[in-house]
Each structure stands twice: as C-alpha cells, then as structure tokens.
C-alpha cells in the first residue's frame, strides 16, 4: 500500500514536470519565432522632409545612434554636418502600440550655443516607428520642435528615418583583455 502510494506521487510529480517543462520549452520557442523587440542599439539614417509636401531634403541627412532600453526608456545621439549648436545627450521614452510592430517614441535634448556655451533652449522629437517583420530594421515618421530658453516654440521640422539593428555579428568573440 505504501509503495503504491509513493508510485502515484512520483508518477504525478514526473507527469507535472514533463507537462510544465514541455510547456516552458514550447512557449520559449514560440516567443523566439514571433516576438521581436525594439530593445537594443540601432544605427539610424535620418532624412529631413518638408512637413507640408513630404518631399525629402537629402542634403540635410544625419546619422544617429538610438538605444531602446528595457522598460521603455530611450537614449539617442545625433549629429549633422551643419551643426551650429552643441547638444546634451538625448533621453526619452518609447512604447509599443496596438499593431505588432507599431511603436511610438519621444525624446528631448538641451541645446547650447557652440561658440559661447550659453543655453539656448531644448529640442523635442517624437513620432511613430514601424519595426520590420524580421525585427532587424525600422522606419520612422517624426516631428521635431525647437523651444527657446523661455519654453516658446520657435520652429517645427519633420523627418523620416531608417534604422538597422547593431549586432555582434557572426564569429565575433571577445575575450578578457581586449
């Protein structure tokens, strides 16, 4: 009687272990095959466009680095060839929207006169982002607003961008001391 009771307990335990272990395995496989996240580091090419007509202004294109952190925060760095101001690092927020690859974002940085270092205002940018089905590229539609030192809106501009996920790449290995 005691042995039969132990067999039932052990059998039930093993059955539950297999059931939950298998569920975890299937769930992880399904998640890897379907779930793509915006989290990570991205190389971005930003192309300003006319806000009214939508016509791109390719001569003013800029390169950027964006990092989408777990939990919905964002860090960004931008530079263009016609810079007349210096900028603080950009900090912002991002969130997933209703669609599978649909996101929104917004970030801010402070602006300073390049020659004098005087604070001249802030720049806020935000928009929508569409992550590719493979999860390794995105496109954006965004708007930027410049504010003076008193918080008054001084100008608005628009842009589109293309981002490519920055990865370790195949065969990349780092060892201690590198």
Backbone bond lengths (Angstrom), bond angles and torsions (degrees), N, CA, C in turn:
res aa  C-N    CA-C-N  psi(-1)  N-CA   C-N-CA  omega(-1)  CA-C   N-CA-C  phi
1 X - - - 1.438 - - 1.525 111.07 -
2 X 1.343 115.15 -44.82 1.456 120.43 179.12 1.530 110.49 -63.86
3 X 1.334 118.01 -42.26 1.464 121.64 179.84 1.522 111.53 -65.21
4 X 1.318 117.05 -39.98 1.468 120.54 178.97 1.527 109.92 -64.33
5 X 1.321 118.39 -41.62 1.456 123.72 177.52 1.533 110.54 -60.08
6 X 1.326 117.72 -44.37 1.468 122.58 178.94 1.521 110.19 -65.51
7 X 1.329 118.22 -38.77 1.459 121.38 178.79 1.537 110.19 -62.61
8 X 1.319 116.56 -41.03 1.469 120.55 179.23 1.523 110.69 -64.37
9 X 1.329 115.97 -45.45 1.471 120.28 179.95 1.527 110.47 -63.15
10 X 1.317 117.12 -49.43 1.472 120.94 -179.75 1.518 110.02 -63.10
11 X 1.312 117.96 -43.13 1.469 121.92 179.02 1.517 111.72 -61.82
12 X 1.338 116.00 -43.76 1.464 120.57 178.10 1.525 110.35 -63.61
13 X 1.313 117.01 -44.76 1.461 122.21 178.65 1.523 110.79 -59.11
14 X 1.336 117.49 -47.86 1.467 121.19 179.83 1.530 110.73 -63.82
15 X 1.329 115.99 -40.04 1.464 119.60 178.33 1.517 111.65 -61.59
16 X 1.333 116.15 -45.45 1.470 119.90 177.82 1.522 111.86 -64.75
17 X 1.319 116.48 -39.18 1.460 121.02 178.21 1.523 110.85 -60.71
18 X 1.327 115.96 -46.08 1.464 120.23 179.06 1.525 110.37 -65.25
19 X 1.343 116.37 -43.70 1.460 120.60 -179.46 1.523 111.60 -60.47
20 X 1.335 116.94 -53.12 1.460 119.80 -177.90 1.517 112.43 -72.13
21 X 1.308 117.31 -35.94 1.465 120.47 176.55 1.514 111.15 -63.15
22 X 1.334 116.91 -43.36 1.463 121.61 177.75 1.510 112.12 -65.49
23 X 1.340 116.39 -39.46 1.458 120.82 177.96 1.523 110.32 -62.73
24 X 1.320 116.73 -43.82 1.464 120.69 178.68 1.524 110.14 -60.76
25 X 1.321 117.43 -42.77 1.458 121.84 -178.13 1.520 110.67 -65.23
26 X 1.333 117.41 -47.24 1.457 121.11 179.72 1.522 110.19 -63.59
27 X 1.323 116.81 -42.53 1.444 121.40 179.76 1.530 111.29 -60.71
28 X 1.335 117.07 -42.65 1.462 120.20 179.51 1.515 110.58 -65.03
29 X 1.341 116.94 -41.25 1.455 119.55 179.02 1.522 110.81 -64.67
30 X 1.351 116.69 -44.72 1.452 119.77 179.14 1.527 110.62 -61.50
31 X 1.327 117.57 -42.43 1.460 121.31 -179.81 1.509 111.87 -62.33
32 X 1.334 117.45 -40.19 1.463 120.22 179.80 1.511 111.26 -68.02
33 X 1.322 117.13 -34.57 1.452 120.38 -177.49 1.516 113.29 -78.54
34 X 1.323 118.80 -24.23 1.451 120.58 -174.22 1.524 114.04 -116.41
35 X 1.279 118.79 -30.06 1.460 122.63 -172.67 1.524 110.63 -89.95
36 X 1.315 115.88 118.07 1.461 121.17 172.56 1.517 106.63 -117.62
37 X 1.298 115.97 138.10 1.449 120.04 -177.41 1.516 110.28 -115.12
38 X 1.299 114.98 150.18 1.459 121.44 175.11 1.524 111.18 -77.81
39 X 1.313 116.81 -16.04 1.468 120.91 -177.89 1.518 110.78 -56.33
40 X 1.338 115.19 136.70 1.453 120.42 177.45 1.513 111.82 134.67
41 X 1.331 114.91 -170.82 1.466 123.30 -177.38 1.525 108.65 -105.32
42 X 1.313 116.16 136.57 1.459 122.33 -175.84 1.524 111.44 -131.45
43 X 1.330 116.67 137.05 1.467 123.36 169.91 1.518 106.33 -92.71
44 X 1.330 116.51 130.49 1.460 120.52 -170.86 1.526 110.76 -129.81
45 X 1.332 116.10 137.00 1.463 122.44 170.10 1.517 107.13 -109.84
46 X 1.317 115.68 120.41 1.459 123.78 -175.48 1.524 108.86 -105.31
47 X 1.326 117.49 127.45 1.463 121.81 178.28 1.518 109.35 -120.11
48 X 1.342 117.35 109.84 1.471 120.01 176.63 1.526 110.01 -60.09
49 X 1.328 115.49 153.99 1.459 120.61 177.38 1.523 108.73 -143.48
50 X 1.312 115.35 157.59 1.456 121.42 175.17 1.518 107.68 -67.38
51 X 1.332 117.94 123.70 1.468 121.82 -176.87 1.525 112.82 -63.44
52 X 1.329 117.74 -29.24 1.465 121.26 -176.91 1.522 110.88 -85.80
53 X 1.332 117.04 -50.18 1.468 120.17 -174.36 1.528 112.83 -91.12
54 X 1.321 117.23 -22.41 1.460 120.60 -177.06 1.518 113.51 82.26
55 X 1.329 117.47 1.75 1.465 121.11 -178.32 1.526 109.71 -70.58
56 X 1.348 117.39 126.76 1.474 120.72 179.37 1.524 112.13 -64.64
57 X 1.340 115.66 152.50 1.464 122.76 175.04 1.536 106.39 -118.35
58 X 1.339 117.68 77.36 1.471 120.96 -171.53 1.528 114.28 -64.61
59 X 1.324 118.14 -21.84 1.468 119.84 -179.93 1.523 111.63 -69.69
60 X 1.321 117.76 -15.45 1.460 121.39 -179.46 1.537 111.98 -106.84
61 X 1.326 117.37 17.80 1.470 121.06 -178.85 1.527 110.44 -59.97
62 X 1.319 115.64 150.10 1.466 121.41 -178.23 1.526 109.54 -137.97
63 X 1.310 115.13 157.21 1.458 121.57 176.14 1.521 108.77 -104.04
64 X 1.309 116.11 150.21 1.464 120.58 -178.19 1.522 110.15 -148.38
65 X 1.310 115.13 160.84 1.461 122.94 170.31 1.519 106.88 -122.67
66 X 1.326 116.84 129.20 1.457 121.87 176.74 1.520 108.52 -122.26
67 X 1.313 116.17 138.35 1.461 121.77 173.77 1.515 107.75 -123.70
68 X 1.333 115.35 117.01 1.453 122.20 176.97 1.524 106.84 -96.55
69 X 1.321 116.03 110.81 1.458 122.45 -176.24 1.525 110.76 -87.59
70 X 1.326 115.58 151.41 1.461 121.05 174.30 1.526 108.47 -58.46
71 X 1.308 117.06 137.96 1.456 120.52 179.10 1.516 113.57 97.91
72 X 1.348 118.37 -5.25 1.457 120.42 173.07 1.514 116.95 97.09
73 X 1.338 118.33 16.77 1.465 118.49 173.85 1.529 109.06 -102.94
74 X 1.314 115.49 163.62 1.455 122.19 -171.99 1.526 109.63 -142.78
75 X 1.327 116.38 139.40 1.465 122.66 171.89 1.522 107.41 -121.66
76 X 1.325 117.01 142.17 1.461 120.17 -178.16 1.518 110.79 -142.55
77 X 1.331 114.88 153.63 1.458 122.11 173.94 1.516 107.62 -139.22
78 X 1.349 117.07 129.25 1.458 123.08 -178.60 1.522 110.23 -129.28
79 X 1.323 115.75 151.92 1.464 121.20 174.21 1.520 107.46 -154.32
80 X 1.316 116.94 139.17 1.458 119.57 172.27 1.523 109.06 -128.35
81 X 1.322 115.94 172.45 1.468 119.87 -174.11 1.521 113.02 -80.31
82 X 1.306 118.47 -12.07 1.473 120.50 -177.59 1.522 111.43 -110.73
83 X 1.308 117.13 32.28 1.460 121.28 -174.90 1.527 111.27 -66.41
84 X 1.319 115.86 128.16 1.466 121.68 176.21 1.518 109.92 -121.07
85 X 1.329 115.88 0.47 1.459 121.52 178.78 1.522 108.07 -131.25
86 X 1.311 114.92 161.36 1.450 119.36 170.94 1.526 106.77 -107.66
87 X 1.310 115.79 150.33 1.465 120.28 -173.88 1.513 111.01 -123.58
88 X 1.312 115.40 150.10 1.464 120.13 171.03 1.527 107.47 -75.71
89 X 1.322 117.43 167.37 1.461 117.92 170.14 1.529 109.16 -58.77
90 X 1.324 116.26 149.27 1.464 121.04 178.96 1.520 109.90 -92.37
91 X 1.310 115.31 137.67 1.462 122.10 178.09 1.514 108.33 -129.64
92 X 1.342 116.26 142.53 1.444 117.58 -178.86 1.506 114.14 -163.70
93 X 1.327 113.64 -164.74 1.458 122.81 -175.63 1.521 109.45 -132.37
94 X 1.337 116.00 153.48 1.456 121.45 173.84 1.518 109.17 -143.62
95 X 1.341 115.17 156.76 1.455 119.43 177.56 1.522 109.84 -152.96
96 X 1.327 115.16 152.39 1.456 121.74 175.27 1.525 107.37 -80.38
97 X 1.333 115.74 139.25 1.464 121.19 178.16 1.527 109.15 -100.88
98 X 1.320 117.89 -163.97 1.466 122.58 -174.26 1.524 114.03 -64.84
99 X 1.312 118.88 -42.03 1.465 121.46 -177.55 1.515 111.88 -74.55
100 X 1.340 116.28 159.08 1.462 121.58 -176.12 1.527 112.10 -54.81
101 X 1.322 119.16 -50.05 1.462 121.58 -176.83 1.513 113.64 -107.91
102 X 1.320 117.22 18.99 1.462 121.97 -176.10 1.528 111.07 -94.80
103 X 1.328 115.55 129.33 1.458 121.81 -179.69 1.527 109.07 -135.32
104 X 1.314 116.34 162.91 1.457 121.88 169.12 1.534 107.27 -130.16
105 X 1.324 115.86 157.25 1.462 120.61 -177.49 1.514 110.04 -151.51
106 X 1.330 115.07 159.28 1.456 121.53 174.41 1.519 107.82 -156.96
107 X 1.341 116.36 138.35 1.463 120.19 177.26 1.517 110.51 -145.56
108 X 1.324 114.65 165.88 1.460 121.17 -176.51 1.528 109.23 -138.48
109 X 1.331 115.79 148.09 1.469 120.21 167.00 1.529 108.66 -143.53
110 X 1.306 114.19 157.36 1.462 121.22 -179.39 1.522 108.73 -92.32
111 X 1.330 116.61 149.81 1.463 121.74 -176.09 1.527 109.74 -119.83
112 X 1.330 114.87 141.68 1.466 122.31 -178.48 1.518 109.24 -134.85
113 X 1.331 116.38 145.70 1.455 121.72 175.62 1.518 108.80 -62.50
114 X 1.324 117.15 128.33 1.461 122.01 -176.22 1.534 111.74 -63.37
115 X 1.332 117.59 -39.65 1.461 121.06 -176.51 1.524 113.04 -77.53
116 X 1.350 116.97 -42.60 1.468 119.73 -172.95 1.529 113.62 -102.61
117 X 1.325 116.75 -20.65 1.458 120.43 -176.77 1.516 113.42 81.58
118 X 1.326 117.65 3.56 1.467 121.74 -178.28 1.531 110.60 -71.19
119 X 1.327 116.45 140.20 1.460 122.57 176.79 1.518 109.00 -65.28
120 X 1.333 117.73 128.32 1.468 120.91 -179.03 1.531 113.28 -119.95
121 X 1.323 118.15 -1.07 1.462 119.43 176.51 1.518 112.14 140.12
122 X 1.328 114.22 -160.83 1.461 119.80 179.81 1.522 109.76 -134.30
123 X 1.307 115.13 162.44 1.451 122.37 176.46 1.520 107.71 -127.27
124 X 1.343 116.85 128.65 1.455 122.10 176.93 1.517 108.68 -118.07
125 X 1.322 116.06 133.01 1.459 121.59 178.77 1.517 108.86 -128.85
126 X 1.307 115.61 146.59 1.456 119.87 177.80 1.506 110.53 -163.46
127 X 1.315 115.18 165.28 1.452 118.27 178.82 1.505 112.73 172.83
128 X 1.315 113.51 -159.51 1.456 121.12 179.37 1.522 109.24 -111.08
129 X 1.319 114.92 153.45 1.460 121.30 -177.76 1.514 108.16 -136.88
130 X 1.328 116.02 136.05 1.468 121.66 177.35 1.526 108.39 -117.16
131 X 1.326 115.76 114.89 1.462 122.37 178.37 1.522 108.90 -82.72
132 X 1.343 117.16 136.76 1.462 121.11 179.47 1.529 110.86 -66.70
133 X 1.316 116.34 160.76 1.464 121.49 -179.82 1.530 111.57 -60.05
134 X 1.326 117.70 -33.13 1.471 120.99 178.46 1.529 111.78 -78.76
135 X 1.326 117.90 -17.18 1.455 121.41 178.10 1.513 114.44 80.52
136 X 1.335 117.96 13.55 1.462 119.99 -177.84 1.527 113.73 -113.04
137 X 1.328 117.31 0.44 1.460 121.96 177.46 1.527 109.00 -144.02
138 X 1.336 115.63 157.84 1.460 119.69 171.88 1.513 110.00 -146.96
139 X 1.334 115.44 162.82 1.460 122.68 172.12 1.528 106.86 -127.06
140 X 1.323 115.67 151.44 1.460 119.90 178.76 1.520 110.99 -130.89
141 X 1.297 114.10 159.65 1.458 124.41 169.62 1.524 103.91 -130.43
142 X 1.330 117.26 116.36 1.461 118.71 -172.18 1.524 112.70 -137.15
143 X 1.331 113.35 165.50 1.459 121.93 177.43 1.524 107.77 -133.87
144 X 1.321 116.23 143.10 1.461 122.09 179.36 1.524 109.17 -122.89
145 X 1.323 115.35 139.21 1.455 121.23 177.04 1.522 109.34 -123.75
146 X 1.337 116.13 133.80 1.468 122.14 175.87 1.524 108.66 -102.64
147 X 1.340 114.96 134.98 1.463 121.84 178.37 1.525 109.00 -121.83
148 X 1.325 117.03 141.63 1.461 120.45 178.44 1.534 109.93 -80.30
149 X 1.331 116.64 -175.60 1.467 121.22 -176.33 1.529 112.67 -62.99
150 X 1.339 117.57 -21.78 1.459 121.56 179.19 1.530 112.92 -94.40
151 X 1.340 116.91 3.75 1.457 120.91 179.61 1.514 115.00 84.88
152 X 1.344 117.50 10.32 1.460 121.45 179.06 1.522 110.14 -82.04
153 X 1.319 117.49 133.96 1.459 122.49 176.56 1.526 108.83 -66.86
154 X 1.341 116.66 124.43 1.465 120.23 -178.98 1.517 112.86 -109.09
155 X 1.335 118.71 -27.44 1.463 120.12 177.28 1.528 110.39 -164.10
156 X 1.323 113.65 160.25 1.455 121.90 178.03 1.514 108.38 -132.11
157 X 1.313 117.32 139.61 1.457 121.66 175.65 1.522 109.19 -138.80
158 X 1.318 116.04 164.54 1.461 121.76 -177.65 1.521 109.94 -128.58
159 X 1.329 116.57 159.01 1.462 121.10 -179.72 1.519 110.58 -159.63
160 X 1.302 114.30 160.65 1.455 122.99 169.37 1.519 106.22 -122.95
161 X 1.310 116.33 152.59 1.463 118.49 177.51 1.513 110.82 -144.65
162 X 1.323 113.67 161.93 1.454 122.64 176.09 1.518 106.45 -125.58
163 X 1.326 116.60 128.79 1.459 121.37 179.74 1.518 110.70 -116.42
164 X 1.324 115.64 143.93 1.461 122.75 176.58 1.516 107.70 -124.69
165 X 1.329 115.96 129.82 1.456 120.79 -178.69 1.528 110.22 -63.21
166 X 1.320 116.42 132.75 1.459 122.89 175.50 1.529 106.94 -86.50
167 X 1.327 116.69 123.27 1.464 120.54 -176.53 1.523 110.62 -126.88
168 X 1.304 114.49 166.73 1.464 121.13 176.45 1.521 110.79 -66.69
169 X 1.309 118.39 -32.01 1.452 122.23 -178.74 1.518 111.12 81.54
170 X 1.304 115.39 159.21 1.458 120.89 179.94 1.518 111.18 -69.26
171 X 1.285 115.98 138.15 1.458 121.14 174.95 1.515 114.79 79.35
172 X 1.330 117.97 -0.37 1.455 120.15 179.67 1.522 109.37 -77.89
173 X 1.309 115.63 125.21 1.459 120.46 177.84 1.517 108.68 -135.49
174 X 1.294 115.03 137.95 1.447 120.48 176.49 1.524 107.32 -116.91
175 X 1.295 115.81 138.41 1.452 119.81 176.37 1.512 108.47 -122.61
176 X 1.296 116.48 164.47 1.459 119.78 178.65 1.528 110.23 -58.17
177 X 1.309 114.90 140.06 1.461 119.46 177.46 1.513 112.69 95.39
178 X 1.357 118.60 -6.52 1.464 119.54 178.55 1.484 111.27 -86.25
